[in-house]
Every structure is written in C-alpha cells, then in structure tokens.
Amino acid sequence: MEWTWLKTLQQDEMYKRWSGLGLALFITLQWFLSLSRIIKKFRTKAQTMLLIHKWAGALSPLLFYIHSMGLGYGYLLFLSYVFFSNTLLGYLNLDVIKNNSDWLFKGWMIAHVALSIMVTIVMFFHIGVVFYYK
C-alpha cells in the first residue's frame, strides 16, 4: 500500500533523518529488555519490559513503513530482510506456538538475539553511510 503524501514526505532529507532517528531510537530501546535481565537492580522490571518489548516489536513494521515504504537495494535490502525476519520470529514466540520445550526456547532466543545484533550493526552502518555521503 502506498500513500502519495507519505511517499512525498519520505523524499525530504530532513524527514528521512528525523524518522530514521526515531527508528534507530526504537531499535536501541528494544535492547532495554536485555539490560533489565542482565542488570540485577532492574530485574524486578523485566516482566514489564518484556510486555513493552513485545508490543513495541509487534508495531515495529509500522515505524519502518513511516520511515520508508521501500525495502531498498544492497545492504538496505539486507537490513530490511533481517529486520522483518526478526519481527516475524518475534511474532512466533513460544507464547504463540504454545510450546515449553527448552531446546526450542534456546534456539528461538539465539536466533532472535542474533538477528537483533545484525539489525543493530547494519543500522549503525546505515547511519554512518547516510551522514558520510550527505
């Protein structure tokens, strides 16, 4: 689905930078769940952070769409595929598939974290390219 007014807005350099900042902050904030599990004094907030993490992740394609309607080319296409693969994997979490298997949970978690790391690395690469060449 393509909206002409949003497509026009996405052609503006300042819009791309501000919406990109919003998307980058969102991706960075998603890492707060890991911090709440790792840092002892924040562990009491881990369940709340998990709920926020899930809802925010579920809405993440909307933020991506607001930033860009297209998937891009080259490394941007790779970033898009990894981003959406990770989102799809998040949708298929163990609460949804109703399975308590330990090996399935560990495999799912490893895949989700690995994709999250890839998204974060390529996101920072993208930010560097955008500001280097503009």
Sequence and secondary structure as in RCSB ss.txt:
>XXXX:A:sequence
MEWTWLKTLQQDEMYKRWSGLGLALFITLQWFLSLSRIIKKFRTKAQTMLLIHKWAGALSPLLFYIHSMGLGYGY
LLFLSYVFFSNTLLGYLNLDVIKNNSDWLFKGWMIAHVALSIMVTIVMFFHIGVVFYYK
>XXXX:A:secstr
   HHHHHHHTSHHHHHHHHHHHHHHHHHHTHHHHHHHSGGGGGGHHHHHHHHHHHHHHHHHHHHHH SS  STH
HHHHHHHHHHHHHHHHT HHHHT   HHHHHHHHHHHHHHHHHHHHHHHHHHHHHHHH 
